[in-house]
Amino acid sequence: MNEAQQDFSRHLWRFTGAVLLALALMPLYTWLRDERTGLAGAVTADMAASAALLIWSGALIATAVGIATARFLTPERALACISRVRGFLISLDGRAFAAVTACVAALAAVLAGAFVFHRQPVLIDATAQLVHARYLAAGVAVAPADTVGFFRILQTVPVGAGWISQYPPLHPLLLSFAARLGAMWLLGPVALGAAVFLTARAVDRLMPQRAAARAGLALATLSPFMIAHAATFMSHTTAAAVMSIALYAAARAGIGRDAPLSSVWVVVCGLGVGAVFAVRPLTGLTVGLVLAIVLALRAHETALHRMRAVAMIIAGALPFVIGVALYNAHFFGNATTFGYDVALGPSAGLGFGIDPWGNQYGIREAFAYTTAELVTLSLQLFEMPLPLVAMTGLYLMTASVLSRAERILAALVLTPLLTNLMYWHHGLFMGPRMLNEYGILWAIVCTIALAGLLRAAPARLPGAAAAYSPRSFLTGAYGTAFLVATVLVPQRLMSYSAPPSRALGAAAIVDAGSLVFVHGGWTDRLAMRLVAHGWRLDQAETALRQNSTCAVQRALDDGSLTTLDLLPRATGLPERVDAPAGNGLRIVKGEAWPVSCFRQLAADSAGVMDPAALIWRGSLPGLPPSHLPTFARDLGPEINASLIALHPDAHVLMRDASGPVLVSYDVGMQRLWRGAAQ
């Protein structure tokens, strides 16, 4: 770059750092405590506020220790401590370091999956893809139709004579391969290990023997943010793994140097981008855009070379893009129609307005959700009580020079913040999960920033304060935050622990011919009955949000669904109350309830559990019988009778919601529905 280009680049990154610093510090997430953003907005605001409180409380402690350290630890001794750590990290062989960190990350995910999550998914997104994967593993394209609601689960869509998950195909397909090996639980840990290994190798090429980058990778291997998603079958980890292929190939192609590009590796980079698109389309488009721009806009490239680099990336990605298009066309009727669109309707796409759940999502909400994500990322990335993202913004603002590798990595983690502004779905489930696939890169960028701030800190203050060393202050503060993290990391993981009721327990030893009904909550029963009637997920959610729960029950019983209020809105909703069993019910004051509604509410008084937590693990309709029983959603004795009639020889049981206990069907019906089994 010439001098003018260098000045422009430096000013651009200073502006970017200032924006990041402001977003990370300004509590815009409080805007989400608004009736128009619904319950999801309020919950997000509360979670972000809790994270901010912990960050600043811990930072206060770290500051106090840092002040003491600044007085009693000489800058020379602080520098010696830093040099020893740096020397150790640099001395490690690059391949060995990558292999060890990858194994540690994979092992941590395996252990968390076994002992924290009991090899269970904890989000319905993963459960839907696990069911889909089991059908694919058996060579069955779609699950058989369920017109009643015994087996359907959320995040699935009807196709032809059956149903599949709403997600792009690559993650369910990889899960199906793991299912054939009898180790679906292993995909996430392997994917996390691969992501760490390939990212480490890529970063070693981009910034050889950079101690801070290696420190970030080491910390990422024990990040509960990364481990939890890998241990619970989430597609974010798969996306991170294939993204690391793209990054490694880009590094091999020459993204970090001015030498001629390697055509083969540019095509492989495109393959990695395409694979990301086949897992998480928006992530694939974002990563592909960044890598294509960086590869094309190298200083010595001519316009022809730049066009050629972009063309090669597109050529590499094309097989996966075509595969997704054919998948969409086959199942959803159009190459550009995704399962999300079929499941959630026209509000599922990018842009501002009313989201599929009837909540307002405008530019104000977009920035509010982004600040919530950045605050929680600052804490949950390492569990170090430091404002990591804000400090990263400060580093981008103040660094005199950013290396090419630093600019590339920063672009890869910051660009998704822009693209995600256009996407209405922001979740803080086990951390800001829409940023999870970028988590390893965030770990590296944040650690580079911490090291850069430490390196720039003066050895001593001038004048009367010369006895205090800013360098020693940061050394003490960082060390304190790291020690706090050693306590918070296991606590964070254990806070995600799956409840015992999700385990198979006694059901695992019941004969394969058994039919076990699982009692879910009233709203779950209603939602799945609506979906079984052919309603989209957003329509079912709208019906349950904008009408009283009893009104939806009456409409289903009477066949009068057209009378329900289905015009999406976020205000003027029936009052929401939490029933004893955990159902979020909607009520209208003065509404007269028939006996059928009191019966539904009373049935939940003994406790409920998520039927999907067991349905995915049992024998599935349309597949060869397995050694496990068939689990079905309890819809009440009258409706259950139709399923029992299809299994005349089955041993019919009920799963007790209080734990892994099975009771006879008659006893279960008497206990829950206060009537004889039908």
N, C-alpha and C positions, 0 to 999 in steps of 0.2 A: 504494500500500500504506500502511496505517496503521502506527503505530510498532511495535505488537506483531508485525505481519506482517513488518516489516523486520528486527526482532530475530531472529525465527524463521528467516528466510531467511539472515541472516548466520551464525547458529550452524550451520545446515544446511551451508552452503558451507565453513565452517571444518572441520566434521567430515569432509566429503567430501575436502577438501584433505589432512587428516591421514591418512585412509585411503589416498589416492593416494600420498602421500609414503612411507608405510610399505610399501606394495606395491612401489613402485619401488626401495626401498632394501634390503628384506629378501630374501635369496637363497633364497626358498622353492623355486626351481626345482631345488635340490639334492635335493628329495624325489623327483624324477623318476628318480633313479638307483636304481631299484628294479626287481627282476625282474617285479613285477606290472604295471609300466607299459611293459614291452617295450623293444625297440630304439628306437622313436620317442621315448619318454621320455628315454632316456639321451642320444640325439643332441641333443634339445632342451636338456637340461641343459648339455651341453658347449658348445653354441653360445651359450647365454646367459652362461655363465661366461667365454667368450672375449670376448664383447661387454663384459661388466662390467670385465674386466681392461683392455681398451683404453680404456674410458671413464675409469676411475680413473687409469690411467697418463697419459693425455693431460690429465686434469684436474689432475694434480700439476704437469705442465709449465705449464699455464695459470695455476695458482695461483702458481708461482714468478715467472712474468712479471708477474702481477697485483700481487704484493707489491712488486716493483721499481717498477712503475708507480705504485702507491699512494704511494711515497716521492718520486718525482721528477716525476710529472705532477700539476700543481695541479688541484684540483677545478674551477677556473674554466676551465682549458684543456680538461679532460675534457668539461665541459658544452658548451663551444664546439664541440668535435668532434661531440658527440651532436646538438647543435642544427643543425649543417650537414647531417648525414645526414637528420634529421627534416624540415628545411625542404625539402630536395630531394624527398623522398618525398611530402610534402604538396603541393608545387607542381605535381605531375604531374596532368594531366587524367585523371579517373577512367576514361573510356572508352578513352583512349589507353593508359593503364597496363594495363588489362585486356587490350586487344588485343595489346600488345607481349609481356606475360608469357605469354599464351596461345600466341602464335606461337613464342616461345622454347621453351616446354615441348613443343609439337608437333614442332618441328624437332629438339630433343634426342632425342625418342623415335624419330623417323625415322632419325637418324644412328646411334643405338644399335642399332636394329633391323637396319640395313644392315651396320654394321661390327663390331659386337660379337656379335650373335646370328645374322647371316647370314639374316635373315628366317625364322628357324626357331622353333617353339615349344620350350620347354625343360621343360615339365611335361606329363604325359600328359593332364591336365584340358583344356588348350588343344588338344592334338592331337585328342582325341575330338570336340570341338566344331567343329574345322576340317573333319574328315571329314563330320560331320553337315551342316555348312554347304554343302559342295560338292554333296551330294545335293540339299539344298533349292534351291540355285541352279539346278540342272538340272531342277527341278520334280518330283523324286522324294522322296517322304515318308520312306522308310526304305531303308537299305542292304539288299541281298539277303542271304538266309540264308547263313551260313558254318558248316556243320556239322562242319568239320574243324579250322579254326583258322588258315587261311592269312592271312586279312585282318582278323580281329577284333582289337581293341585294348582295353586296360583302360578303365574308366569308360564302358562302353557296356552297353546292356541289350537283351535280345531282346523284340521286339514283333511279334506276328503272324507273318508270313513273313519277317521281317528283323530289323534292329537299328538303334538310334539312340543318341545320347549320353544320359547319365543326367541331364542338366542341364535347367533350365527353358528355355523356348523363345526368349526375346528375344535373347540374345547370339548363338546360332547363326543366328537369322534375320537379324540385322544383318550378321553375317559373310557370309551368303549374298548380301546386296545388294552388299557390297564385292566378293565373288567375281565377280559379274556384270560389275563394272567392271574386273575383272582387278587389283584392288588390295586384297586381304585384309589385307596388311601395313599399310594406311593407317588401318584402323578404330581401333586403339589410340591412335596419335598424335592423330587427330582428336578422339577421345573425351577424351583428356587435355587437349588445348587447350580444348575446350568446357567441361570441368570447371573449369579455371583461370579462364576468361573469366567464366562465370556466377557462380562463387563470388566473384570479385573485385567484380563488379557488385552482388551481394547484400550483401557486407560493406561496400561503400561506402554502401549505403542504411542498413545497421544501425548503422555507426559511421563517419560521414562524415569523410574525410581523416584517418583514424587511421593514423599513420605505422607503428606496430608491426605492424598487420594487413597493411599493404602490404609491409613487410619480410618477413613470413612467407610471403606469396604469392610474392614474388620468390625466396626461398630454395626454395620448393616446386617451382618450375619446373626447378630443377637437382638435385632430390633423386633419387639413384639408386633409392631405394625406389619412387618414382612412375614414373620413366622405364623401369625394367626391366620392370615389369608391363605398361606400355603398349606396349612394344616386342615383347612375346612373346605377344600375342593373349589375354591373361588377361581374364576377365569382370569382375574387380575394377575395372578402369578404366572399362568400360562402366557399371557400377553407380555409380561416382563421377560420371560425366557426367550420368546421369539424376537422381541425387541432387541435383546442383547445380541442375537445373531446379526441383526441389521447393523448394530453399532460396531461389532467386531469386524464385520465385513467392510464397513466404511473405513475403519482404521487401517485395515489391510490394504484397502484400495488407495489410500493416500490422502484421506480427508484432513490430516493434520500436518501435511507438508506440501511443498510446491512442486514436487516431482510429478511426472506424468502419472495419470490415474491407471490403475490396473483394471482393465475392462471386466475381467472375470469376477473380481471381487465387488465391483459396482453392481453387476447383475445379481450376485449373491445378496448384496445389501437390499436390492429390490425384492428378492424372494422373502427376506426377513420382514420387510415392510408389508408385503402382501399377506404373510402369515399373521401379522398383527391385525390387519384389516379383517381377516377371517375369524378372529377371536373377538376383537372390540373395534368396530369400524371407525369410530371417531378418533380413537388412539392411533390407528393405522394411518389415517389421513394426516393427523398432526405430525407424527414422527416422520412420515414420508416427505411432507412439505419441508420440514427443517433440514433433513439430511440432503434432500435434492438441492435446496438453496445453497447449503454450505459446500457441497461437492461442486456445484456449478460455478459459484462465485469466488473461486480462488483467484488470487491476484494475476497469475500468469496466463490464465485460460483465455482463449479467444471465444467469440460468440459461437463459433461452430463446435468447439470442444464443450462448451457449456450445454448446448442443445443436445449433444451426443451423450453427456453424462446423465441428463434428465431422461433421455430416451431409454438408456440402459436400465435405469432404476424402474421406469414404467414397465419395460419388457420383463424384468425380473418379477415384478409384482403381479403382472397380468394373469399368470395361471391361477393364482388364488382369487383374484378379483373376478375372473370368469367363473371359477368354481362357485363362489358365493352368489353370483348373478344367476347361474343355472339352478342352484339350490332355491333361491328366492322365486324364480320363475316356476319351478316345479311345484313347490309347496304353497306359495302365496300368490301365484298368478301373474307376477311381474318381476322382472330382473332387478328393479330398484325398490321393490317393496320388501321391507324386512319384517321379521316376526314381531318386532316392537310395534310396527304400524298396525298389524292385524290385531294384536292384543290390546293396544291402547288407543287406537283410532287416530284421527288427524292431528291431535294435540301432542303426539308422541315425538315429533321431530324437533329440529333445532329452531330457535327463535323465541320471541317474547310474546306474552299473552296469558292465557289461562292454561295451566298444565292439565294433564289427564285426570287429576284428582280434584279439579275445580279451584285450585289455588292460584293466586296472582303470581306471575313470574315476569317481571320487567327488569330494566337495567338496574334499578335500585336493589331489587332482590338478588340479582346476579352478583353485584359487588358485595352485598351482605353475606351471601353464602360463601363467596370467595374468601372474605376475611375470616369466616368461621373455619374454613378448611386450613388456612394458613396458621391460625392460632393452634388448632389441634395438631397439625403437622409438627409445629415447633416442639410440642411436648411429646407426642407419641412416636416420633421417629426414633429417638434414642431414650426417651423418658428422662432426659437431662433437663432440669428446670432452668433453662435459659431461653430467651427469645431468639431461637436459632434463625428463623426466617428473617426477622428484623436485622439481625447481625449480618446475615448474608446480603441484604439490601445495603447495609452500611458499607460492607466491603466493596460491593460493586460501585458505590458512590465515590469511595475514597482511594481505591487502588490506583496508583499512578499508571500502571500498565497491566492489562489483562492479556494473558497468553492466548494463542489461538485455541488451544484445548479448553481453557477456562470459558472462552466465549461459546464454544460448541456445546459444552455441558450445560452452561447456563441457559442457552437457547432451548435445549431439549427439555429442561424442567420448567421454564417460564412460559413457553408458547402454549402448553396445555391450559394454563390459567386463562389465556385469551379465548381459546376455542371452547373451553368449558363454560365461559360466560354465556354462550349461546344455548347451552343445554340445561334444561329445567331440573334435571335430577342431580342433586348433590346429597350424598349420604355421608354421615359420620359414623357408620357402623364399623367398629373396630378400627377407628381412625378415619381420616378423609379418604374413603376407598376409591373415589374417582382419580386420586393421585397415586394409588398404590403401585401401579405398574412402573411408575417413575421413582419409586421409593429408594432404590439403590443409587440412582443418579442424584437424588436429593441428598442422600447421605454423604456422597462424595463432595458435592458442591458446598454444602453447609460446613463440612470439615475443612475444606480448602479456605473458606471464608474465615472460620475461627483461627486457623493457622496464619492467614494473612493479617488479620487484626493483631494477633500476638506479635508477628514479625514487625509490624509497623509501630508497635507501642514503644515509646522512648524508654531508655534504661532508667532514667531518673527525671523527676520533675525539676523545673528550674527554681532558683531562688531559695526562699525559706522552706519550701516543701521538698528540698533535694533528698531528704532522708527516705522519701517514698518512691517506690519504683512501679510505674504503670505495668511494666513487663511482669514483675513479680505479682502484681495484683491480678492480672489475667491468668497467670499460672495457677494461683491459689483458687480463683473462682472456677476455672475449668476443672481443676482437680476435685473440688467440692461437688460440683454438679455431676461429675462422673461417679463419685461415690454414692450420691443420692440415687443415681440411675440404677446402681446394682441392687438397691432395695426395691425400687419402683417397677423394674422390668418383670420380675416374677409376680408381683402383685397385679400388674396389668394383665398378664396372661391368665392368671387364676380368676380374674374378674370376668373373663369371657367363658369360663367353664360351662359346659353344657349341663343342664339339669339331669339328674339320674333318670327321670321319667322318659328321656329320649332313648335310653338304652333298651336293647331287646329284652334283657333279663330272662325271665322264665319262658317267654315266648320262643326263645331260640331252641328249646328242647321239646316243643309241642310237635306232634306228627305233622307231616307236610300237607295232609288233607284237611287240616283245620282251617276254619274261617273265623278270624278274630276281628270283632268290631272295636273301633277306637273312638272314644267320645271326645269330639272337639267342641269348641264354643258355639254359641247360638249364631253369632255373625259368620263364623266359618261355614256352618251348615247352610246358611242362607246364600252366601257368596258362591259356594260350589253348586248349589242348586240352580242359581241364576246362570252361571257359566255353562252348566249342563244343558240349559235351555237355549244355548247359543249366544248368550250375551258376551260382549267384550268385557275385559277386566275393568276398563274405565267406566263402563256402563254399570257394572255390578257395584263398583265403589261409589259411583254417584248415587245409585239407588239407596245404598246403605247409609250414605252421609246426609242426603237431603230429605229422607223420609224417616219417620220413626221406625225402629226395628220391628215393632209389632205390625205396622202398616205393610212392610215388605213381606212379613210372614203371612198376613191375611191375603195379600195379592197372589202369592204363590199357591196358597191353599185353594183360593177361589178362582184361579186362572184369570185374574184381573190386573195383570202386570202393566197394561197400558194406562192405568190410572195413576201410576207412580210419577212423582216429580223427577224428571231426568234432565232438566236444563242446568248445566254446570254453573256453579257459583261458589263463592267462598264465604259469603255472609248470609245472615238470616236463616241459619240452619237450626234444626231441632236441637235441644239441649243434649249434650253428651254426658253420660254418667258412667262411672266404672262399677260394673256389677261385681259381686264378691268373687266370682270365678275368674275375673280378669277380662271379661268382655267389655268393649267400649260400646255401650248401647246408646241409641238415640231415642229420646222420649218427647212427647208433646203433652204439655200440661192439660189436664182435663180429658185426655183421650181415654175412651172406654176400651179396656182390653177384654177380648174374649178368652174363654178357658184355654184355647190352644196356645196363646202367648204366655199365660202364667205357667202352663205345662212346660214350654220350652225353657223358660227362665229357671223353673224348679229343677229341671233335668241337669243343669249345670252346677247346682249347689254343692254336689259332692266333689267337684273339681273337673278340670278339662285339661287336655293336652293336644298338641298339634298332630292330627292324624298323618300328615305328610311325613313326619319324622320316622314313622314305622312303615308306611305304605311303600316307600322306595326300597326298603330292605327285604320285604317279604316276597313271596311268589306273586308275580304280576300277571294280570289277565292277558291272554294271548301268547304267553311264553310257556315253555315246558315246565312242569312242576319242579320245584326245587326242594331242598330239605327243610325249608322254612314254611310257616303257614302263610295264608293270604290275609293281609290286613285291609280293612275297609272302613270307611267313615260311617259312624253311627248316625243315621238320619231319623231315628225313632222307629218303634216296633212296626208301625203300619208300612212304612216305606222299606224297611229292612227285609220285610217278608218277601219282596220280589227277588232279592239277591239270594236269600236262603233257599228259595224255590229252585234256583239254578244250580245249587250245590246240595242236592238231597242227601248225599252220603257224607257231607262234611260234619266234623265235630265243631259245633258253633260255640264260641266263647266271647267274653268281653274283657277288654284290657282296662284294669283299674287305673284311673288317672293319678292316684296318689303314689304309684310306684310300679315297678315291674312285676305286677301281680295279675294273674288271670283268674276270672271267675266264670261260672257257667252262664250261658246266655240268659236263662230264665232269671237267675239271681240278679244279673246286671240290669235287666229290664225292670225288675221290681224296684231295684234301688234307685235307678235314674228316672224312670218314666212313670213310676207308681202304678204300674199296670202289668198284666200278664203279657208274656212274650207272644207275639203274633206268629 
